[in-house]
Amino acid sequence: MSRRGRPTPEDVELWRHAMREVAPIKPKPAGDAEPETPPAAVKPAPEPPPRRAAQRPSIAVPSPRPATVPLPTTGRVVPGLDQRTADRLRQGRIEIQARIDLHGLRQVEAHHALIGFIDHNHRHGRRLVLVITGKGTFGEDRGVLRTQVPRWLAEAHLRDKVLAVSPARQKDGGDGALYVLLKRRRQP
């Protein structure tokens, strides 16, 4: 594939060769509510054996909703964040104390890793961390992690530890990374 994402003539030919025996699916008429019966010659695929329970507890993927973590770049006043710090965060002038690279992970794995990463760094008093999601640009869609990470940071468990989130500067990952400013840890 070319650098701009357009298929080369070789890619097109390879695709045609791979799809030469594939027949298009016929659309159902709008009034046809009954499922089609399979031909007698086609046997249904055997059911896969039941999966063993995963070692990690399963979690529900959060429903898509707008992130509630304030972004300093929106111009809104963020409680607990002075304008000077917001500007320094947006301009990438605060030292990054830890980073995590999530791209290449599955959603559930990335979610667990993000929670552990934020908890660990908040517990150790770190203030600014970099979360690398990757750009995930396949066609017009944004990457899954790039979309989900701000939502995860807005969940109740992490929202209590996150003060602000800002897109990273190009030198730190640009569109594929986020600066996450953590709240100061309260001493008991």
C-alpha positions as CSV (number, residue, x, y, z in Angstrom):
1,M,0.0,0.0,0.0
2,S,1.3,3.5,-0.8
3,R,2.3,5.8,2.0
4,R,-0.9,7.9,1.6
5,G,-3.1,4.8,2.2
6,R,-4.2,4.4,-1.5
7,P,-3.8,1.0,-2.9
8,T,-1.2,0.5,-5.6
9,P,-2.0,-1.3,-8.9
10,E,-0.3,-4.4,-7.4
11,D,-2.5,-4.2,-4.4
12,V,-5.6,-3.9,-6.5
13,E,-4.6,-6.9,-8.7
14,L,-3.8,-9.0,-5.6
15,W,-7.2,-8.1,-4.1
16,R,-9.0,-9.1,-7.4
17,H,-7.1,-12.4,-7.4
18,A,-8.0,-13.2,-3.8
19,M,-11.7,-12.3,-4.4
20,R,-12.1,-14.0,-7.8
21,E,-14.3,-16.9,-6.4
22,V,-16.3,-14.8,-3.9
23,A,-19.9,-14.2,-4.8
24,P,-21.7,-11.1,-3.5
25,I,-24.4,-11.6,-0.8
26,K,-27.9,-11.1,-2.2
27,P,-29.8,-8.4,-0.2
28,K,-33.1,-9.6,1.4
29,P,-36.3,-8.0,0.3
30,A,-37.5,-5.4,2.8
31,G,-40.7,-7.3,3.7
32,D,-38.9,-10.7,4.2
33,A,-38.7,-11.1,8.0
34,E,-38.1,-14.9,8.1
35,P,-34.5,-16.1,8.0
36,E,-33.5,-18.1,5.0
37,T,-33.1,-21.9,5.5
38,P,-29.7,-23.2,4.6
39,P,-29.5,-25.6,1.6
40,A,-29.6,-29.2,2.6
41,A,-26.0,-29.8,1.3
42,V,-24.5,-27.3,3.7
43,K,-24.0,-28.6,7.2
44,P,-23.9,-26.1,10.1
45,A,-20.5,-25.4,11.5
46,P,-19.9,-27.3,14.8
47,E,-20.0,-25.2,17.9
48,P,-16.6,-24.4,19.3
49,P,-15.8,-25.9,22.7
50,P,-16.7,-23.7,25.7
51,R,-14.0,-21.3,26.6
52,R,-12.2,-21.5,29.9
53,A,-12.6,-18.7,32.2
54,A,-9.9,-16.0,31.7
55,Q,-7.4,-15.5,34.5
56,R,-8.3,-11.8,34.6
57,P,-11.8,-10.9,35.7
58,S,-13.8,-9.7,32.7
59,I,-15.0,-6.2,32.6
60,A,-17.6,-4.5,30.6
61,V,-16.4,-2.1,28.0
62,P,-17.6,1.3,28.9
63,S,-20.5,2.7,26.9
64,P,-19.6,5.4,24.4
65,R,-20.3,8.7,26.2
66,P,-18.5,12.0,26.1
67,A,-15.5,12.3,28.3
68,T,-16.0,14.4,31.4
69,V,-12.4,14.9,32.1
70,P,-11.8,18.6,31.4
71,L,-9.4,19.5,28.7
72,P,-7.3,22.6,29.4
73,T,-7.2,23.3,25.6
74,T,-10.9,24.0,25.5
75,G,-10.4,27.3,27.3
76,R,-12.6,26.3,30.2
77,V,-11.5,26.9,33.7
78,V,-10.5,23.5,35.3
79,P,-11.1,23.5,39.1
80,G,-7.7,23.0,40.8
81,L,-5.7,23.9,37.7
82,D,-4.3,27.5,37.4
83,Q,-4.0,29.1,34.0
84,R,-0.2,29.0,34.0
85,T,-0.1,25.2,34.6
86,A,-2.8,24.7,32.0
87,D,-0.7,26.6,29.5
88,R,2.5,24.7,30.4
89,L,0.6,21.4,30.0
90,R,-0.9,22.3,26.6
91,Q,2.6,23.5,25.4
92,G,4.3,20.3,26.6
93,R,6.6,22.2,29.1
94,I,6.0,20.0,32.1
95,E,8.4,17.1,32.6
96,I,6.9,13.8,31.8
97,Q,7.5,11.5,34.7
98,A,6.2,8.2,33.3
99,R,4.8,6.9,30.0
100,I,2.8,3.9,28.8
101,D,2.4,2.7,25.3
102,L,-1.0,1.1,24.8
103,H,-1.1,0.7,21.0
104,G,-1.1,-2.8,19.8
105,L,-3.0,-4.0,22.9
106,R,-6.6,-5.3,22.8
107,Q,-9.2,-3.0,24.4
108,V,-9.6,-5.0,27.6
109,E,-5.8,-5.4,28.0
110,A,-5.3,-1.7,27.4
111,H,-8.0,-0.7,29.9
112,H,-6.5,-2.9,32.6
113,A,-3.0,-1.5,31.8
114,L,-4.2,2.1,31.9
115,I,-6.0,1.6,35.3
116,G,-2.9,0.0,36.8
117,F,-0.6,2.7,35.3
118,I,-2.7,5.6,36.6
119,D,-3.1,4.0,40.1
120,H,0.6,3.3,40.4
121,N,1.8,6.7,39.3
122,H,-0.8,8.5,41.5
123,R,0.2,6.4,44.5
124,H,3.9,7.4,43.9
125,G,3.1,11.1,43.6
126,R,3.9,11.6,40.0
127,R,2.1,14.5,38.3
128,L,2.4,14.2,34.5
129,V,2.3,11.0,32.6
130,L,2.1,10.3,28.9
131,V,-0.4,7.8,27.5
132,I,0.4,6.6,24.0
133,T,-2.6,5.3,22.2
134,G,-1.4,5.3,18.7
135,K,-3.2,7.1,15.9
136,G,-5.1,4.1,14.7
137,T,-6.0,5.7,11.4
138,F,-7.6,3.1,9.2
139,G,-9.6,5.0,6.6
140,E,-11.8,7.7,8.1
141,D,-12.1,6.1,11.6
142,R,-10.1,7.2,14.5
143,G,-8.4,4.4,16.4
144,V,-10.3,2.5,19.0
145,L,-7.8,3.2,21.9
146,R,-7.5,6.8,20.8
147,T,-11.3,7.1,21.2
148,Q,-11.6,5.0,24.4
149,V,-8.8,6.2,26.5
150,P,-10.3,9.7,27.3
151,R,-13.6,7.9,28.2
152,W,-11.7,5.5,30.5
153,L,-10.0,8.4,32.1
154,A,-13.4,9.9,32.8
155,E,-14.6,6.8,34.7
156,A,-15.2,7.3,38.4
157,H,-12.2,5.3,39.6
158,L,-9.7,7.2,37.4
159,R,-11.5,10.6,37.5
160,D,-10.6,10.9,41.2
161,K,-6.9,10.7,40.3
162,V,-6.9,12.8,37.0
163,L,-6.9,16.5,37.1
164,A,-6.7,17.3,33.3
165,V,-6.0,15.7,30.0
166,S,-4.4,17.4,26.9
167,P,-3.3,16.2,23.5
168,A,0.4,15.7,23.4
169,R,2.8,17.9,21.4
170,Q,4.2,16.4,18.2
171,K,7.6,15.7,19.9
172,D,5.8,13.4,22.4
173,G,3.5,11.6,20.0
174,G,1.1,14.2,18.7
175,D,-2.4,12.9,17.9
176,G,-1.5,9.4,19.1
177,A,-0.7,10.4,22.7
178,L,-2.2,12.3,25.7
179,Y,-0.7,14.2,28.5
180,V,-2.5,13.2,31.8
181,L,-2.0,15.5,34.7
182,L,-2.6,13.7,37.9
183,K,-4.0,15.2,41.1
184,R,-1.7,15.6,44.0
185,R,-2.0,12.7,46.4
186,R,-3.5,13.6,49.7
187,Q,-1.4,12.5,52.7
188,P,-3.4,10.7,55.4
